[in-house]
Structure formats: C-alpha cells, structure tokens
Amino acid sequence: MMSSARPIAIVGAGPGGLMLGCLLQSQGFDVSIFEADSHAGARRQGGSLDLHADSGLLAIEEAGLRREFDALARYEDQCDSFYDQEGNLLLTRDFSEAVRPEIDRGQLRDLLLAKLAPGTVRWNIKIQGVASAAEGHRLMSDEGDVGRFDLVVGADGAWSRVRKLITPQTPQPTGLVYYEWDIENIDVLHPALAALLPRGKIGAVAIDRGLIAQRSSGGQVKVYLLIRDDAGEIGRLNRDTRVDVSELLHHLDGWSDSLRAFALAANGFAQFRSLCVLPGGTAWPSIAGITLLGDAAHVMAPFGGEGVNMALEDARQLAHCLVQNSDWNAATADYERAMLARVKDIAERCNAAAFTWPRQTLAMIEKIRAQPSAVT
Ligand SMILES: Cc1cc2nc3c(=O)[nH]c(=O)nc-3n(C[C@H](O)[C@H](O)[C@H](O)COP(=O)(O)OP(=O)(O)OC[C@H]3O[C@@H](n4cnc5c(N)ncnc54)[C@H](O)[C@@H]3O)c2cc1C
C-alpha cells in the first residue's frame, strides 16, 4: 500500500468526489472532502441512476462495494416504455439482459460515505476559490482559508468553482428546459399511475415537449416535464424558481388524463431547471496541483445516462494515476489526457440528443416500431 503525507483536497461530495475519496483513502492517501451541503441528509438527492458495467460498476468493484451495491440495486428497473400524448402505448423495451442496474442517488451517496473514515467529509464548507501557495494551493471558503493542499480535485459539479482556475468555459444552455417533481408511494397512493409505470421509466413525447417518469426505490417517482425553449422565454421567466405543479398543467393541454395525472399526483412543488452542458471535447492545458473530474470536467446532457458513470470512472482512473506515479503533476496530466479523450465522443453524443430532443426520440420510436420484431 502506498501512503502519502501530502494532503489532497476534493471539492464536492457527489458520486465522483466520494468515489475518489474512497479509492485514495484505501491506498493510504491523506484526503479531505469539502462539501457545501450542511450534512448528508440536507437535501433530497434526486432520482435513480443506472450504473454501467464498463465504467460505474468497475469503480464500485474497485472500491470493494459490489456486495453492498447489489443489495440495493434494482436490476428489474432496466426497462422503459413510450406513450403518445393521448396515452397510447407505443413501445416497451426490456433491458434486463443488459447490465445497467439502477440505484437511488441517495443510496449511492450513503454507500460511499459509509466507506470513508469518519470526518473525511467536511460538511457545510462552500469553497469559493483556490489560491496558489508556495507549494500547492490554498482553499478559500465563505469563512476564509481552510488549508493548504498539494493537490486540489474539483469534483464540484456543473457550476464548479475550481474549474474557473483552469478554463473560462462554462456550461451553455441546450434550449431544453424542464420542471421536476416527486410522487410518493405510487403503488399505494396512485395505482392507476403505477399501472402505467410498473417498472423502470416511461416517456411520453409530443412535438416540442414530453413527460418522463422514473421509479426510484420504495414507490418513489421522479417526474420531468421537458419543453423545447430555444428562444429562452421560459428560461428567462423561471430561472431557479419553484412552481406549484398545478400551474404547469397548461403545458399538457390536449394530453390524456392518464398522463396529466402524473402532474396531479405531485407531492410538493416543481423545481425549474435549464439543461446546460459543456461542449463535448472541452479541454484545458494541465495545471500543476489541480484537476477536475465528473460534471466539473464535462457536464453533459443526461440522455444515455453517462454522467455519473463518467464521474465514477474518472475517479477510478485518477486514483490509478496517483497510485502509480508519485510525480502528481505528471499523474494528473496523464489522467486528464486519457479522460478528455475517453469522454469527448460520449459527451458529444449525449449533448446532441439534447439539442435535437424530442425529434431524435420520435425518430427512434418510429424506427423500432417499423421493425417486424418490435416489442410493444
Ligand atoms: C435531470 C438529470 C438527470 C440525470 N440522470 C442521470 C442518469 O440517469 N444517469 C447518469 O449517469 N447521470 C445522470 N445525470 C447526471 C449526473 O447526475 C451527474 O453526471 C453526476 O451527478 C455527476 O457527479 P459529480 O460527482 O461530478 O457531481 P455532482 O453530483 O453534481 O456533485 C457535486 C457536489 O459538489 C458540491 N458542491 C458544489 N459546489 C461546491 C462548492 N463550491 N464547495 C463545496 N461543495 C460544492 C455539491 O453540493 C455536490 O454535492 C442526470 C443529471 C440531471 C440534471
């Protein structure tokens, strides 16, 4: 086991930052993770994530968490169905042969947190900036200087503060906006909706908008109402607002009652968001003592479910590079070169799906339905 007294700061306790913390700590590295949330349960962690055999699951294995993961994973939810806006079923796909098990985002976070030594995550510290020191970098929070580190890893998500030190690039709107809300206990409280969404995920798509509803564990459902907003009008009006879901029903005028019921069953408010991405292939010259992973490096559209998988794979690859090379500047440069090459095409593909949504989805449904073996 390699040990190091040189301190490493990871900014952000999302899946990428926590995975890197687990992998480095198990190799004897001195790791601190700084997280803006005040504690582990400070906010709901959101919906379900599918981990892929050639990326996210490799990191889970390497962290020694496969048994714990499998105890929570939902292999039965690897499936989706599509409806038209009148509520007619167009297509059902079952991917249970594939290895893309689903897990709640909160469960994944808890698994990783449980693996870390107590006190590794320093909650309620929002990093505002990074200042160069004689050796390494100093992290600055709202409260002031939180310490000097030989290596700072920005795992602080789409709107990363650490990224500002590396590149002026920021995420750009895709023209797609969405409202998201939750439905609780669907099987007991909303059996008609549960019949439309027995497992996995459903989508209903019209010409410039759509509904996606996805199961998490315990009958929880995350619902998204997506709207094309290329002119930016909805975005301008709603920036970061919370909206009563009943006020959104007009977006579903002409839709079947069976689908509008996903809005009527909402538990609480909807959160508005504009889907923003970094262009695929965004790169930067390597900087000594500082690097990025996950959404901070390459936030991409969620179509294809690659974001968390790339974050976990980044963590795995960066840990390998640091274990193998005690020259950390060379190690992070190697990691960045390979990571940027690995992610470029994936990000371009996922982002293209957002820029062309829902045309691409409608075309995909038509193509599959035209096949004689289509599963409907
Ligand atoms: C609607 C939607 C659905 C998605 N669905 C999927 C999916 O099905 N499959 C998939 O693979 N991906 C999905 N993604 C993408 C996925 O959520 C991200 O790619 C993934 O969470 C990235 O992990 P991360 O650790 O890099 O960043 P994050 O998960 O964003 O974590 C960053 C952490 O840093 C903290 N932080 C931020 N700024 C600071 C600061 N200044 N100081 C301290 N802490 C800070 C945040 O609080 C957060 O805890 C989806 C994304 C969206 C928006």
The ligand as an SDF file (V2000), in Angstrom:
LIG
                    3D

 53 58  0  0  0  0  0  0  0  0999 V2000
  -32.1870   15.6850  -14.5520 C   0  0  0  0  0  0  0  0  0  0  0  0
  -30.9200   14.9050  -14.5410 C   0  0  0  0  0  0  0  0  0  0  0  0
  -30.9770   13.5270  -14.6180 C   0  0  0  0  0  0  0  0  0  0  0  0
  -29.8010   12.7780  -14.6440 C   0  0  0  0  0  0  0  0  0  0  0  0
  -29.8740   11.4390  -14.7710 N   0  0  0  0  0  0  0  0  0  0  0  0
  -28.7500   10.7310  -14.8950 C   0  0  0  0  0  0  0  0  0  0  0  0
  -28.7850    9.3330  -15.0900 C   0  0  0  0  0  0  0  0  0  0  0  0
  -29.8630    8.7180  -15.1730 O   0  0  0  0  0  0  0  0  0  0  0  0
  -27.6120    8.6620  -15.1970 N   0  0  0  0  0  0  0  0  0  0  0  0
  -26.4070    9.3160  -15.1320 C   0  0  0  0  0  0  0  0  0  0  0  0
  -25.3550    8.6860  -15.2770 O   0  0  0  0  0  0  0  0  0  0  0  0
  -26.3300   10.6380  -14.9110 N   0  0  0  0  0  0  0  0  0  0  0  0
  -27.4680   11.3520  -14.7940 C   0  0  0  0  0  0  0  0  0  0  0  0
  -27.3880   12.6870  -14.5950 N   0  0  0  0  0  0  0  0  0  0  0  0
  -26.0680   13.3010  -14.4560 C   0  0  0  0  0  0  0  0  0  0  0  0
  -25.4730   13.0200  -13.0780 C   0  0  0  0  0  0  0  0  0  0  0  0
  -26.3610   13.4850  -12.0950 O   0  0  0  0  0  0  0  0  0  0  0  0
  -24.1340   13.7420  -12.9350 C   0  0  0  0  0  0  0  0  0  0  0  0
  -23.3430   13.4880  -14.0570 O   0  0  0  0  0  0  0  0  0  0  0  0
  -23.4020   13.2640  -11.6710 C   0  0  0  0  0  0  0  0  0  0  0  0
  -24.1370   13.5670  -10.5210 O   0  0  0  0  0  0  0  0  0  0  0  0
  -22.0350   13.9340  -11.6070 C   0  0  0  0  0  0  0  0  0  0  0  0
  -21.4210   13.6330  -10.3880 O   0  0  0  0  0  0  0  0  0  0  0  0
  -20.3500   14.6260   -9.7720 P   0  0  0  0  0  0  0  0  0  0  0  0
  -19.8670   13.9580   -8.5280 O   0  0  0  0  0  0  0  0  0  0  0  0
  -19.3590   15.0050  -10.8090 O   0  0  0  0  0  0  0  0  0  0  0  0
  -21.1250   15.9760   -9.4480 O   0  0  0  0  0  0  0  0  0  0  0  0
  -22.4190   16.2660   -8.5510 P   0  0  0  0  0  0  0  0  0  0  0  0
  -23.2660   15.0640   -8.4090 O   0  0  0  0  0  0  0  0  0  0  0  0
  -23.0260   17.4960   -9.1210 O   0  0  0  0  0  0  0  0  0  0  0  0
  -21.8200   16.5930   -7.1240 O   0  0  0  0  0  0  0  0  0  0  0  0
  -21.1370   17.8020   -6.8730 C   0  0  0  0  0  0  0  0  0  0  0  0
  -21.1160   18.0470   -5.3760 C   0  0  0  0  0  0  0  0  0  0  0  0
  -20.3170   19.2180   -5.1250 O   0  0  0  0  0  0  0  0  0  0  0  0
  -20.9840   20.0370   -4.1890 C   0  0  0  0  0  0  0  0  0  0  0  0
  -20.5130   21.4030   -4.4380 N   0  0  0  0  0  0  0  0  0  0  0  0
  -20.8050   22.1960   -5.4990 C   0  0  0  0  0  0  0  0  0  0  0  0
  -20.1540   23.3520   -5.4170 N   0  0  0  0  0  0  0  0  0  0  0  0
  -19.4430   23.3030   -4.2680 C   0  0  0  0  0  0  0  0  0  0  0  0
  -18.5530   24.2240   -3.6370 C   0  0  0  0  0  0  0  0  0  0  0  0
  -18.2810   25.4240   -4.1620 N   0  0  0  0  0  0  0  0  0  0  0  0
  -17.9640   23.8540   -2.4630 N   0  0  0  0  0  0  0  0  0  0  0  0
  -18.2260   22.6300   -1.9070 C   0  0  0  0  0  0  0  0  0  0  0  0
  -19.0730   21.7210   -2.4750 N   0  0  0  0  0  0  0  0  0  0  0  0
  -19.6650   22.0610   -3.6360 C   0  0  0  0  0  0  0  0  0  0  0  0
  -22.4550   19.8320   -4.4620 C   0  0  0  0  0  0  0  0  0  0  0  0
  -23.2540   20.1700   -3.3430 O   0  0  0  0  0  0  0  0  0  0  0  0
  -22.4930   18.3340   -4.7820 C   0  0  0  0  0  0  0  0  0  0  0  0
  -22.6730   17.5530   -3.6190 O   0  0  0  0  0  0  0  0  0  0  0  0
  -28.5410   13.4400  -14.5460 C   0  0  0  0  0  0  0  0  0  0  0  0
  -28.4860   14.8260  -14.4310 C   0  0  0  0  0  0  0  0  0  0  0  0
  -29.6540   15.5510  -14.4390 C   0  0  0  0  0  0  0  0  0  0  0  0
  -29.5710   17.0450  -14.3450 C   0  0  0  0  0  0  0  0  0  0  0  0
  1  2  1  0
  2  3  1  0
  2 52  2  0
  3  4  2  0
  4  5  1  0
  4 50  1  0
  5  6  2  0
  6  7  1  0
  6 13  1  0
  7  8  2  0
  7  9  1  0
  9 10  1  0
 10 11  2  0
 10 12  1  0
 12 13  2  0
 13 14  1  0
 14 15  1  0
 14 50  1  0
 15 16  1  0
 16 17  1  0
 16 18  1  0
 18 19  1  0
 18 20  1  0
 20 21  1  0
 20 22  1  0
 22 23  1  0
 23 24  1  0
 24 25  2  0
 24 26  1  0
 24 27  1  0
 27 28  1  0
 28 29  2  0
 28 30  1  0
 28 31  1  0
 31 32  1  0
 32 33  1  0
 33 34  1  0
 33 48  1  0
 34 35  1  0
 35 36  1  0
 35 46  1  0
 36 37  1  0
 36 45  1  0
 37 38  2  0
 38 39  1  0
 39 40  1  0
 39 45  2  0
 40 41  1  0
 40 42  2  0
 42 43  1  0
 43 44  2  0
 44 45  1  0
 46 47  1  0
 46 48  1  0
 48 49  1  0
 50 51  2  0
 51 52  1  0
 52 53  1  0
M  END
$$$$
